[in-house]
Amino acid sequence: PLPSYGRDRDGARKSRYQALLFAEDGASDVVITGSGTVDGRGSWWWERRRSLRAGRPHLIELYHVERAEVSGLLLRDSPFWTLHPVY
């Protein structure tokens, strides 16, 4: 868990686990494409959400990224939000 990564929504914990796919401040020209599936195995997280040390992660988070594209993928069973662009 990363203390500065943001709050969760399950119990107002002060941190969340990092997203499966994460691009951070200063990244540019980020492209995530393909015909595959990104499966976050959400049920594992949902069943344990009250006992986790930190909040559930997003599946994909793009944090202050310039010029990003996400296309062609099947995003499923995210532990928390599926695609979370922060701008």
N, CA, C and O atoms as a DFTB+ gen file, in Angstrom:
348 C
 N C O
     1  1       0.827      -1.203       0.000
     2  2       0.000       0.000       0.000
     3  2       0.863       1.256       0.000
     4  3       1.933       1.301       0.608
     5  1       0.387       2.235      -0.673
     6  2       1.116       3.493      -0.756
     7  2       0.336       4.571      -0.003
     8  3      -0.764       4.926      -0.428
     9  1       0.866       5.102       1.098
    10  2       0.121       6.053       1.912
    11  2      -0.316       7.304       1.161
    12  3      -1.355       7.877       1.492
    13  1       0.439       7.743       0.167
    14  2       0.096       8.967      -0.540
    15  2      -0.766       8.712      -1.775
    16  3      -1.034       9.639      -2.539
    17  1      -1.196       7.495      -1.976
    18  2      -1.867       7.121      -3.211
    19  2      -3.357       7.470      -3.247
    20  3      -3.973       7.383      -4.309
    21  1      -3.936       7.851      -2.146
    22  2      -5.339       8.236      -2.143
    23  2      -6.154       7.419      -1.172
    24  3      -5.696       6.396      -0.663
    25  1      -7.357       7.871      -0.920
    26  2      -8.248       7.198       0.033
    27  2      -9.107       6.161      -0.685
    28  3      -9.338       6.235      -1.892
    29  1      -9.572       5.189       0.106
    30  2     -10.477       4.194      -0.455
    31  2     -11.918       4.599      -0.163
    32  3     -12.150       5.635       0.459
    33  1     -12.877       3.808      -0.598
    34  2     -14.287       4.111      -0.376
    35  2     -14.957       3.095       0.544
    36  3     -16.132       3.255       0.874
    37  1     -14.245       2.062       0.962
    38  2     -14.844       1.016       1.796
    39  2     -14.858       1.363       3.273
    40  3     -15.747       0.921       4.001
    41  1     -13.904       2.133       3.723
    42  2     -13.829       2.420       5.144
    43  2     -12.989       3.642       5.431
    44  3     -12.507       3.827       6.549
    45  1     -12.811       4.480       4.420
    46  2     -12.027       5.716       4.553
    47  2     -10.616       5.452       5.065
    48  3     -10.101       6.206       5.890
    49  1      -9.994       4.385       4.577
    50  2      -8.586       4.142       4.898
    51  2      -7.756       5.242       4.239
    52  3      -8.191       5.865       3.270
    53  1      -6.589       5.464       4.761
    54  2      -5.760       6.554       4.248
    55  2      -4.911       6.153       3.056
    56  3      -4.198       6.991       2.504
    57  1      -4.967       4.892       2.645
    58  2      -4.172       4.458       1.496
    59  2      -4.940       3.417       0.697
    60  3      -5.908       2.825       1.174
    61  1      -4.478       3.208      -0.546
    62  2      -5.030       2.187      -1.431
    63  2      -3.881       1.390      -2.014
    64  3      -2.757       1.883      -2.107
    65  1      -4.163       0.158      -2.406
    66  2      -3.173      -0.613      -3.162
    67  2      -3.049       0.016      -4.545
    68  3      -4.022       0.555      -5.074
    69  1      -1.862      -0.053      -5.128
    70  2      -1.620       0.547      -6.434
    71  2      -2.375      -0.193      -7.523
    72  3      -2.548      -1.409      -7.451
    73  1      -2.825       0.543      -8.533
    74  2      -3.535      -0.019      -9.669
    75  2      -2.675      -1.074     -10.388
    76  3      -1.446      -1.017     -10.360
    77  1      -3.350      -2.031     -11.026
    78  2      -2.637      -3.052     -11.789
    79  2      -1.802      -2.407     -12.900
    80  3      -0.629      -2.740     -13.068
    81  1      -2.399      -1.497     -13.647
    82  2      -1.683      -0.733     -14.675
    83  2      -1.740       0.732     -14.254
    84  3      -2.821       1.301     -14.105
    85  1      -0.576       1.336     -14.064
    86  2      -0.512       2.679     -13.507
    87  2       0.520       3.507     -14.254
    88  3       1.661       3.078     -14.430
    89  1       0.119       4.695     -14.693
    90  2       1.061       5.649     -15.282
    91  2       0.973       6.911     -14.443
    92  3      -0.121       7.386     -14.137
    93  1       2.124       7.455     -14.070
    94  2       2.113       8.546     -13.105
    95  2       2.415       9.903     -13.709
    96  3       2.697      10.037     -14.900
    97  1       2.346      10.884     -12.862
    98  2       2.585      12.279     -13.184
    99  2       3.813      12.443     -14.070
   100  3       4.893      11.955     -13.738
   101  1       3.648      13.124     -15.188
   102  2       4.765      13.367     -16.084
   103  2       4.849      12.399     -17.252
   104  3       5.603      12.644     -18.194
   105  1       4.096      11.309     -17.216
   106  2       4.104      10.367     -18.343
   107  2       3.341      10.983     -19.519
   108  3       2.401      11.753     -19.322
   109  1       3.748      10.641     -20.722
   110  2       3.040      11.147     -21.908
   111  2       3.047      10.080     -22.993
   112  3       3.875       9.169     -22.995
   113  1       2.098      10.222     -23.917
   114  2       1.971       9.305     -25.050
   115  2       1.835       7.854     -24.582
   116  3       2.507       6.965     -25.102
   117  1       0.969       7.622     -23.606
   118  2       0.724       6.287     -23.062
   119  2      -0.352       5.612     -23.902
   120  3      -1.442       6.158     -24.075
   121  1      -0.053       4.434     -24.421
   122  2      -0.998       3.694     -25.260
   123  2      -1.131       2.277     -24.707
   124  3      -0.143       1.556     -24.573
   125  1      -2.363       1.891     -24.390
   126  2      -2.664       0.531     -23.949
   127  2      -3.730       0.008     -24.897
   128  3      -4.900       0.375     -24.780
   129  1      -3.338      -0.844     -25.834
   130  2      -4.276      -1.342     -26.841
   131  2      -4.118      -2.849     -27.004
   132  3      -3.134      -3.439     -26.559
   133  1      -5.082      -3.440     -27.634
   134  2      -5.000      -4.862     -27.923
   135  2      -6.371      -5.482     -27.954
   136  3      -7.377      -4.793     -27.782
   137  1      -6.419      -6.771     -28.170
   138  2      -7.705      -7.464     -28.237
   139  2      -7.870      -8.435     -27.072
   140  3      -8.748      -9.298     -27.096
   141  1      -7.031      -8.294     -26.059
   142  2      -7.074      -9.209     -24.924
   143  2      -7.948      -8.712     -23.792
   144  3      -8.656      -7.713     -23.921
   145  1      -7.886      -9.425     -22.686
   146  2      -8.674      -9.127     -21.495
   147  2      -7.745      -8.784     -20.337
   148  3      -6.748      -9.470     -20.108
   149  1      -8.071      -7.733     -19.615
   150  2      -7.386      -7.398     -18.378
   151  2      -8.374      -7.745     -17.269
   152  3      -9.386      -7.067     -17.092
   153  1      -8.073      -8.800     -16.532
   154  2      -8.973      -9.311     -15.497
   155  2      -8.386      -8.987     -14.127
   156  3      -7.313      -9.478     -13.776
   157  1      -9.083      -8.168     -13.361
   158  2      -8.597      -7.745     -12.058
   159  2      -8.904      -8.696     -10.920
   160  3      -8.551      -8.416      -9.775
   161  1      -9.565      -9.837     -11.212
   162  2      -9.927     -10.819     -10.184
   163  2     -10.617     -10.139      -9.008
   164  3     -10.280     -10.370      -7.847
   165  1     -11.592      -9.294      -9.339
   166  2     -12.274      -8.487      -8.348
   167  2     -12.864      -9.233      -7.178
   168  3     -12.853      -8.720      -6.059
   169  1     -13.380     -10.431      -7.397
   170  2     -14.031     -11.155      -6.301
   171  2     -13.075     -11.416      -5.144
   172  3     -13.491     -11.396      -3.985
   173  1     -11.795     -11.663      -5.441
   174  2     -10.814     -11.872      -4.375
   175  2     -10.773     -10.637      -3.476
   176  3     -10.766     -10.759      -2.251
   177  1     -10.745      -9.454      -4.080
   178  2     -10.686      -8.193      -3.337
   179  2     -12.008      -7.901      -2.629
   180  3     -12.014      -7.481      -1.472
   181  1     -13.123      -8.120      -3.317
   182  2     -14.428      -7.790      -2.735
   183  2     -14.682      -8.616      -1.476
   184  3     -15.210      -8.105      -0.488
   185  1     -14.303      -9.893      -1.516
   186  2     -14.513     -10.776      -0.362
   187  2     -13.669     -10.366       0.841
   188  3     -14.042     -10.653       1.979
   189  1     -12.545      -9.704       0.610
   190  2     -11.619      -9.346       1.686
   191  2     -11.614      -7.855       2.015
   192  3     -10.817      -7.412       2.842
   193  1     -12.480      -7.082       1.389
   194  2     -12.383      -5.629       1.486
   195  2     -12.416      -5.086       2.913
   196  3     -11.819      -4.040       3.168
   197  1     -13.080      -5.744       3.842
   198  2     -13.147      -5.258       5.221
   199  2     -11.894      -5.594       6.032
   200  3     -11.651      -4.983       7.073
   201  1     -11.099      -6.559       5.565
   202  2      -9.918      -6.970       6.334
   203  2      -8.594      -6.536       5.698
   204  3      -7.532      -6.852       6.234
   205  1      -8.630      -5.833       4.590
   206  2      -7.404      -5.397       3.923
   207  2      -6.734      -4.267       4.701
   208  3      -7.408      -3.482       5.366
   209  1      -5.416      -4.188       4.617
   210  2      -4.662      -3.104       5.265
   211  2      -4.890      -1.764       4.578
   212  3      -4.736      -0.710       5.196
   213  1      -5.255      -1.806       3.307
   214  2      -5.469      -0.592       2.523
   215  2      -6.671      -0.828       1.613
   216  3      -7.184      -1.943       1.526
   217  1      -7.108       0.215       0.944
   218  2      -8.266       0.114       0.064
   219  2      -7.981      -0.649      -1.214
   220  3      -6.827      -0.815      -1.610
   221  1      -9.048      -1.113      -1.858
   222  2      -8.925      -1.877      -3.108
   223  2      -8.364      -0.999      -4.227
   224  3      -8.648       0.198      -4.275
   225  1      -7.570      -1.584      -5.124
   226  2      -6.958      -0.804      -6.210
   227  2      -7.891      -0.643      -7.417
   228  3      -8.839      -1.405      -7.604
   229  1      -7.590       0.360      -8.213
   230  2      -8.225       0.502      -9.522
   231  2      -7.586      -0.517     -10.467
   232  3      -6.507      -1.035     -10.181
   233  1      -8.240      -0.802     -11.578
   234  2      -7.653      -1.696     -12.568
   235  2      -6.604      -0.935     -13.385
   236  3      -5.464      -1.382     -13.509
   237  1      -6.994       0.209     -13.936
   238  2      -6.063       1.070     -14.678
   239  2      -6.225       2.490     -14.156
   240  3      -7.340       3.005     -14.074
   241  1      -5.115       3.115     -13.807
   242  2      -5.151       4.517     -13.389
   243  2      -4.092       5.298     -14.149
   244  3      -2.916       4.935     -14.159
   245  1      -4.529       6.373     -14.783
   246  2      -3.645       7.268     -15.511
   247  2      -3.654       8.591     -14.749
   248  3      -4.639       9.328     -14.786
   249  1      -2.564       8.885     -14.065
   250  2      -2.507      10.001     -13.136
   251  2      -1.731      11.164     -13.751
   252  3      -0.508      11.108     -13.871
   253  1      -2.448      12.214     -14.136
   254  2      -1.850      13.407     -14.758
   255  2      -0.987      13.042     -15.963
   256  3       0.154      13.492     -16.075
   257  1      -1.527      12.237     -16.850
   258  2      -0.823      11.772     -18.051
   259  2      -1.254      12.625     -19.242
   260  3      -2.429      12.968     -19.372
   261  1      -0.317      12.959     -20.094
   262  2      -0.627      13.696     -21.314
   263  2      -0.738      12.721     -22.486
   264  3       0.108      11.844     -22.658
   265  1      -1.770      12.882     -23.274
   266  2      -1.998      12.079     -24.480
   267  2      -1.993      10.579     -24.174
   268  3      -0.977       9.899     -24.320
   269  1      -3.141      10.092     -23.752
   270  2      -3.276       8.669     -23.429
   271  2      -4.385       8.041     -24.262
   272  3      -5.381       8.691     -24.580
   273  1      -4.202       6.775     -24.612
   274  2      -5.215       6.015     -25.347
   275  2      -5.339       4.632     -24.715
   276  3      -4.342       3.949     -24.481
   277  1      -6.575       4.235     -24.446
   278  2      -6.878       2.873     -23.997
   279  2      -7.973       2.383     -24.927
   280  3      -9.066       2.950     -24.943
   281  1      -7.699       1.335     -25.705
   282  2      -8.706       0.894     -26.677
   283  2      -8.559      -0.594     -26.994
   284  3      -7.479      -1.174     -26.884
   285  1      -9.678      -1.182     -27.388
   286  2      -9.689      -2.550     -27.870
   287  2      -9.643      -3.628     -26.810
   288  3      -9.744      -4.809     -27.144
   289  1      -9.494      -3.272     -25.553
   290  2      -9.360      -4.246     -24.478
   291  2     -10.708      -4.539     -23.830
   292  3     -11.618      -3.710     -23.859
   293  1     -10.821      -5.712     -23.254
   294  2     -11.950      -6.038     -22.393
   295  2     -11.438      -5.897     -20.964
   296  3     -10.537      -6.627     -20.549
   297  1     -12.005      -4.970     -20.220
   298  2     -11.617      -4.749     -18.828
   299  2     -12.704      -5.360     -17.969
   300  3     -13.877      -5.010     -18.100
   301  1     -12.313      -6.290     -17.072
   302  2     -13.346      -6.982     -16.303
   303  2     -12.922      -7.214     -14.856
   304  3     -11.737      -7.290     -14.531
   305  1     -13.920      -7.323     -14.017
   306  2     -13.757      -7.665     -12.603
   307  2     -12.693      -6.836     -11.897
   308  3     -11.790      -7.374     -11.257
   309  1     -12.811      -5.541     -12.020
   310  2     -11.888      -4.657     -11.325
   311  2     -12.136      -4.702      -9.821
   312  3     -13.286      -4.796      -9.393
   313  1     -11.078      -4.636      -9.011
   314  2     -11.264      -4.569      -7.566
   315  2     -12.019      -3.305      -7.147
   316  3     -12.776      -3.329      -6.176
   317  1     -11.818      -2.208      -7.872
   318  2     -12.462      -0.937      -7.574
   319  2     -12.841      -0.346      -8.927
   320  3     -13.410      -1.070      -9.744
   321  1     -12.566       0.905      -9.210
   322  2     -12.910       1.474     -10.508
   323  2     -12.106       0.783     -11.602
   324  3     -10.963       0.382     -11.385
   325  1     -12.717       0.648     -12.786
   326  2     -12.067      -0.048     -13.889
   327  2     -11.009       0.811     -14.557
   328  3      -9.839       0.432     -14.609
   329  1     -11.410       1.954     -15.064
   330  2     -10.473       2.883     -15.725
   331  2     -10.641       4.225     -15.042
   332  3     -11.720       4.816     -15.069
   333  1      -9.568       4.702     -14.431
   334  2      -9.642       5.948     -13.655
   335  2      -8.598       6.933     -14.153
   336  3      -7.451       6.902     -13.708
   337  1      -8.993       7.820     -15.089
   338  2      -8.063       8.877     -15.499
   339  2      -8.168      10.051     -14.524
   340  3      -9.264      10.546     -14.260
   341  1      -7.045      10.487     -14.000
   342  2      -7.000      11.635     -13.098
   343  2      -6.315      12.749     -13.868
   344  3      -5.182      12.581     -14.319
   345  1      -6.974      13.870     -14.025
   346  2      -6.386      14.968     -14.798
   347  2      -6.365      16.250     -14.001
   348  3      -5.903      17.278     -14.497
